[in-house]
Amino acid sequence: MAVIARYCDKCGVKIPQEDFEDGSAVALDEVYYCRHCKTGSAPGDGATGGQSTTPSGAGARKAGKALREAPRAPGRTPSRPAMKSRGRRGGSKTADAAAEGEPSAEAEAKTPARRRKSSRQTILVLGGVVGLAAVVAVVGVLSSISAAKKRVAFAGEGLDFYQARLDELEQEARAYGEGLTGSSLGVVEAEFRAEVLKARLAVLDGYQRENLDPRLAGVEGAARDPLAARYQELTALRKAAAQTVEGALGAFREEVTGRTQRLLDAARTKAKGLAAEGRFDEALAAWGEVPESVRGDAAWVRDVQPELQRLRDLSGARALVRRLLEQAQRLAARGDYRGAVGVLEACPPPPPDLEVPEQAQMVARLAEFRAKSEQSDIQSTLEAQAEEAYTELMAQADSMAKENKFLDAIDLLGDPDFKKKYGSTPFMAKVKARVEELKERHAVYDRERWAKATWHECVGGDLLAWQLQNPPRGAWTADAAAKKIVGKASPEASPTYCGYSSQQWGDFVVTVRFKLLSGSMRLGLRFLGQMERPGAYETMEVDLPASDFPAGKEHELTFKVVGKHVYRLVGEEEQEFPHTGDSSRGAIGFLLGSGASVEIYSVKVKSPE
């Protein structure tokens, strides 16, 4: 059998059938009360005779919640099952017979009286029907009046619930506005709290549309006026609560915007100064000092985040440039300029709007390493050529050294062409080292060789077959008694050798003691030629000018001739002395200038040969 739904005539909540069965809900004269509203309604429980009472406090809030969940209109008329009519049994056998269609004589005698009685019963029935109709009409009127009162009470309860919730929200809105004053909250958090309050107002608006408005719509006539007035008042309060939230949020936005702008301006000034000095990481740290509450602000997102990204890009670009510069410098220090160029060329250029201080340094280093790389290539080619020339030169020098021609080997290694071409190569240092080695070997060889040499006097004594030659004849004379040779040349005469020794030498030391009386003289070393034909000779000559050897004063000079070198000996020191000509062997002679006059007192020679 289907169960008929029942609703509480006080709060409108649907009552489960189980609540009627266990006594939690009650039904009084077709009026139903749920388990929450039966208190104060049931006569046996301190009831008010089934009259509706308005709940207050927690009861009102519970009623309001129920209304939101399942709004119902009052005045429902419960349905009842129709009552079955029951027949009566009894009567006489005559009646039974009559009922069977067999009238008796007694029945026929009693027929008029029976008809009179039936007529009276009909009248009574009609009267009862009319009275019952009147009762039903009265009951309907009373029921209508009761339903109207219930709807008024129902609407009032809804307004009570609405006002209670609205009072709570209005207090929270005021607290929200007061809490924002001087708060350290950010705009985002403040807006979130405002949205929470707005959401709760929206829930209350939903209750108004779906529950309260239908309740008020069920109230008609004069009873509606006070409810409508109260409704308008509460609607105004609801609007004021929303305005309180919006106003507080707007004022807070302005306050936070100003505070945020001041914080951002201070951080921007500091970060900008650090960035201008290339201190990008410190500039990022300056932005990091901004409170977290500000970082959700629109100004932060719109203005600061691009600046932060730019600083991060600059810091990253600088770190990359520095790392590549260090790597390139290490390669260049090892002479790998080509590798250093490759490292720097692999560095991607920074975006046009980013200026990395080290970028200019990298460009300069790249140009430098490129130039050195090209120079290194040239140097590599040059060193290959120098190695070939060095190998050939060393072979020649070694051959000379085997013949004890150390000075000749030294002269060979001192070739100016080699120095000019390959002086920048490592082979030049090798040549210099070899020269020093040869000098040491020559010094040892020279000491051993000259230790055996003896002096020979060329003037005086036997003169070693000293010969005096012309032209012009008579320019030279020998004074045996005075042990000297005197030479005079007329001003018109060409420079003339006075004579020369009959013996020839290769390497030797000669000491000459002389006095210039006038003019100048030249000393011929390793003289070869014919005196009768001036100019037809080879010789090594040293000049003895009057400016260095004043006239009328006796002088003594010692020269050492080794290979192609002429040294003047001063004590134990050997000084390279300038000379002209080149010959490997020859005699000793003197050449007078025009108008010159000289006295030669001694010519001594010693040679290791």
Secondary structure, 3 states (H helix, E strand, C coil): CCCCCEECCCCCCEECHHHHHCCCCEEECCEEECCCCCCCCCHHHCCCCCCCCCCCCHHHHHHHHHHHHCCCCCCCCCCCCCCCCCCCCCCCHHHHHHHCCCCCHHHHHCHHHHHHHHHHHHHHHHHHHHHHHHHHHHHHHHHHHHHHHHHHHHHHHHHHHHHHHHHHHHHHHHHHHHHHCCCCCCHHHHHHHHHHHHHHHHHHHHHHHHHHHHHHHCCCHHHHHHHHHHHHHHHHHHHHHHHHHHHHHHHHHHHHHHHHHHHHHHHHHHHHHHHHCCCHHHHHHHHHCCCHHHCCCHHHHHHHHHHHHHHHHHHHHHHHHHHHHHHHHHHHHCCCHHHHHHHHHCCCCCCCCCCCHHHHHHHHHHHHHHHHHHHHHHHHHHHHHHHHHHHHHHHHHHHHHHCCCHHHHHHHHCCHHHHHHHCCCHHHHHHHHHHHHHHHHHHHHHHHHHCCCCEEECCCCCCCCCEECCCCCCCEEEECCCCEEEEECCCCCCCEEEEECCCCECCEEEEEEEEEEECCEEEEEEEEECCCCCCCEEEEEEEECCCCCCCCCEEEEEEEEECCEEEEEECCEEEECCCECCCCCEEEEEEECCCCEEEEEEEEEECCC
